[in-house]
Amino acid sequence: MNAAVFWAIVGGFLTGVFVRSFVALSWPFAALCVLLGIVAALFAYLDRTHIRAIIIFSVACVAFGAGILRMDMGTRTGDPHLTAYIDKKVTIEGVVSAEIDERETGARVSVRAERLVVGSTIISVASGVLVLAQPHAPVAYGDVVRATGTLRVPEAFDTGSGRTFNYPQYLAKDGIMYQLAFAQITAVGGNEANPVQAAAIGIKHAYLTGLGEVLSEPEAGLAGGITVGDKRSIGSGLSAQFQKVSLVHMVVLSGYNITVVINSAAKLLSWAPKMAQFGGGGLVVMFFILMAGGAASAVRAGAMALLAMYARVSGRMFVAMRALGFIAVIMVLWNPFTLAFDPSFQLSALATVGLVMFTPLCSEYLLWVSERFGMREILASTISTQLVVLPLLLYQNGNFSIVSLPANLFALIPVPFAMLFSFIAAIFGMIAHIFPIMSIVAVPVAFPAYILLSYIIYTAQFFASLPFASVSVPAFGIGWMFAAYILLFGGLWYIQKRKTAGDVPAVSVE
């Protein structure tokens, strides 16, 4: 497929979904866009002078209309029976539809509500409900549960500096339209979990238990975060420090984390053919997805990391970018709320764009940095990802970290080793959990992981303690964010154009 036509499809569809996410455009308007595209295509055969431009415009119009239709079809309205009991104490029954989200203040349980119990009357309902329950609620993924609490509609809230987080739409992407506050929840039936995901979650919990056996907090929490995306044990204080210096991506299993490990694996397989290196990366990704409990965020992070690795081992940036566009369309087609209301998707996609498109260029200007310990690659990757995600982060939270680059450089160097030794520590910890006598061996084995994790934590705390480590940027309109990206990618295009006109071969970013 012609590159221009491909990007017209991707850009038109994603733009249609994005616009419909905020503007109530109905299907007649979408049909008008499709009709306009068809008319333009017919006109192209009458005037072949500008046939290429007209065809691209036609394809973009049709894709734009399709994006509007997809978002319009995905709009959720809730259940009328549940809506009638808003702000009242009710009892619901249903199935736990995701892994329990344990936090310091309590457990968040996603329930696929099937029945509303009112006195002796049972009413069939169909909607997602986020149950805000007591800490360590005695339920698990797949359990049939009964929960009693105050039924509410999620509300947007102020995140500071004049910014508002659209919490209702964020939950709607997972099919959740209601909250059950101050709830008591118990299991009342057999487990109806997907056996594959249940097994993955079970492995993850056993792994975290193993870490807890041989590592203290917050090192165990950080180990769980960088290896399987668990952030429950790190605590809000330390999380704030990591966020302050733009290291929060380490606390979750991001595409960047997996990319660091994949690149290390590729270096170990540097003697092998490129496809063998890529295959080894694929095995690493599948391992991390399994260890993260099969969560959608882990699947997305793994896909993005594989794309970045493919671009690195093949040197075919334009193919990787097309693959990224294709994956983005598939993800948004599956769940249109992802594009505008899932910050993790937005950051993962933009970070991957930075890794694929900007890292090679940054590396050319960092020849003075040693390649030992992967310092040049880490610095180039950090600059690239931070540069590309910065406008979005400033728009979302306004936190501008002045020490981001040095903090990332010093903290990311030991990450592959910290992940490796954390995995080894968890294995011995799992054995020690079953056979306590093995603690004599397991604790010393975990010492290298403890040293590396402590170093990463100290690095974050040190840079966060510096005066003016970060500044708060006042809220600004989304137009300014898009303007920043136009300048950013326009600058990249200009540099690549100059390289193409000169003697230095350019890497295509088509």
Secondary structure, 3 states (H helix, E strand, C coil): CCHHHHHHHHHHHHHHHHHHHHCCCCHHHHHHHHHHHHHHHHHHCCCHHHHHHHHHHHHHHHHHHHHHHHHHHHCCCCCHHHHCCCCCEEEEEEEECCCCEEECCEEEEEEEEEEEEECCEEEEEEEEEEEEECCCCCCCCCEEEEEEEEEECCCCEEEECCEEECHHHHHHCCCEEEEEEEEEEEEEEEECCCHHHHHHHHHHHHHHHHHHHHCCCCHHHHHHHHHHCCCCCCCHHHHHHHHHCCCHHHHCCCHHHHHHHHHHHHHHCCCCCHHHHHHHHHHHHHHHHHHCCCCHHHHHHHHHHHHHHHHHHHCCHHHHHHHHHHHHHHHHHHCCHHHHHCHHHHHHHHHHHHHHHHHHHHHHCCCCCCCHHHHHHHHHHHHHHHHHHHHHHHHHCCEEECCHHHHHHHHHCCHHHHHHHHHHHHHHHHHHHHCHHHHHHHHHHCHHHHHHHHHHHHHHHHHHHCCCCEEECCCCCHHHHHHHHHHHHHHHHHHHHHHHHCCCCCCCCC
